[in-house]
Each structure stands twice: as structure tokens, then as C-alpha cells.
Amino acid sequence: MRGRCAVKTTTNDTARLPKNRPPTHPGEILLEEFLNPAGMSQAEAARRLDIPTNRINELVKGKRGMTAGTALKLAALFDTTPQFWMNLQTNLELWQAMHKPATVAVTPYRHVPA
């Protein structure tokens, strides 16, 4: 009998993460690739997204992470997908975790057929 899990897992899932630097913060992408080219201020973006200006500002400064709610709104505003924004955040967090000293040693699970 085959396993029930339909999710393909590989050891190469992190191949697209930068090796020598952290991935670009989603706030920097927002500023440099979306707000600046559109000539849109942080205040205008906040107004259009119906969120506080300080949320956009903290995101742009790298002091706040991307949330699912903000990703949904940014996707609608800039005709992208929420996954685009969330993947930026996930890649950053994964890279940070991978470059932090391990606090607990984990022994890989090895399935032994019955």
C-alpha cells in the first residue's frame, strides 16, 4: 500500500533561497518594485488598502512582517497574488531559522515497514 500523503517532499525545497544573504524583505519589495514605480506614497497605499499608515511604514522599514490580511489587500491593489506576498515572508523567515543555531537536535524519523 502506498502512503496517503499526496504532498511531494524533497530535500531541495530551499534551492531558491539565497545562500550568502537573507532574502529581500517583503517591505523592500513593496517599496522598490510597487510603490516607487507607481509614484504612490505609503500614505496613499494605506488609504487605498484601508489600513493604518504605520503598518505600511513598519513593513517597508522591515520592522513588521507580511500578514495574510495585508497580502490579500496588496494582491488586490497591485494585481498580484496573496501567495506572492506570503512567499516573500515565508522565504525570509525560513532563511532566518536556517541560519540560527539549532536549539534542539532532532533525529530524523525512519519508517520501518511492519
C-alpha positions in Angstrom: 0.0 0.0 0.0 1.3 3.4 -0.9 1.5 6.3 1.6 -1.6 8.5 1.9 0.3 11.8 1.7 -0.1 13.4 -1.7 2.4 16.2 -0.9 5.7 15.7 -2.6 8.6 16.5 -0.3 12.2 16.9 -1.3 15.4 17.9 0.3 15.9 20.5 -2.3 13.0 22.8 -1.4 15.3 25.5 -0.3 17.2 25.7 -3.6 15.8 29.1 -4.4 16.9 30.7 -1.1 20.0 32.9 -1.3 23.0 31.3 0.3 25.0 34.3 1.3 22.4 36.9 2.3 18.9 36.9 3.6 16.0 37.0 1.1 14.7 40.5 0.4 12.2 41.6 3.0 8.6 41.9 1.5 8.5 45.6 2.6 11.5 46.4 0.5 9.9 44.7 -2.5 6.7 46.6 -1.8 8.6 49.9 -1.8 11.1 49.4 -4.6 9.0 47.3 -7.0 5.5 48.6 -6.5 5.1 51.9 -4.6 8.0 53.8 -6.1 7.4 52.8 -9.7 3.7 53.6 -9.3 4.5 57.0 -7.8 2.4 56.0 -4.8 3.2 57.2 -1.3 2.9 55.0 1.7 0.1 57.1 3.0 -1.8 56.7 -0.3 -1.3 53.0 -0.3 -2.5 52.8 3.3 -5.6 54.7 2.4 -6.4 52.5 -0.6 -5.8 49.4 1.5 -7.8 50.7 4.4 -5.0 50.0 6.9 -3.1 52.3 9.2 -0.2 54.2 7.6 2.2 53.0 10.3 1.5 49.4 9.2 2.8 50.1 5.7 5.7 52.2 7.1 6.8 49.4 9.5 6.5 46.8 6.7 8.7 49.0 4.4 11.2 49.5 7.1 11.4 45.8 7.8 10.0 46.2 11.3 6.9 44.2 10.6 6.3 41.0 8.7 3.7 40.4 6.0 0.3 39.1 7.3 -2.2 37.2 5.3 -4.7 40.1 5.5 -2.2 42.6 4.2 -1.1 40.1 1.5 -4.7 39.8 0.3 -5.1 43.6 0.1 -1.8 44.1 -1.6 -2.6 41.4 -4.1 -5.9 43.2 -5.0 -4.2 46.6 -5.2 -1.3 45.6 -7.4 -2.9 42.7 -9.3 -0.6 40.1 -7.9 -1.5 37.1 -5.7 -1.5 36.8 -2.0 0.8 33.8 -2.4 3.4 36.2 -3.9 3.5 38.3 -0.8 3.3 35.4 1.7 6.1 33.5 -0.1 8.4 36.5 0.3 7.7 36.4 4.1 8.0 32.7 4.3 11.3 32.6 2.5 12.7 35.3 4.8 11.6 33.5 7.9 12.8 30.2 6.7 16.3 31.6 5.9 16.4 33.3 9.3 15.5 30.0 11.0 18.1 28.1 9.0 20.8 30.5 10.0 20.0 30.5 13.7 21.9 28.0 15.9 19.8 24.9 16.5 18.5 24.7 20.0 17.3 21.1 19.8 18.8 18.2 18.0 16.2 16.3 16.0 16.7 12.7 14.9 15.0 12.1 11.5 12.1 9.7 11.6 12.7 6.5 9.7 9.6 4.5 8.9 10.1 0.8 9.4 7.6 -1.3 7.5 5.6 -3.7 9.7 
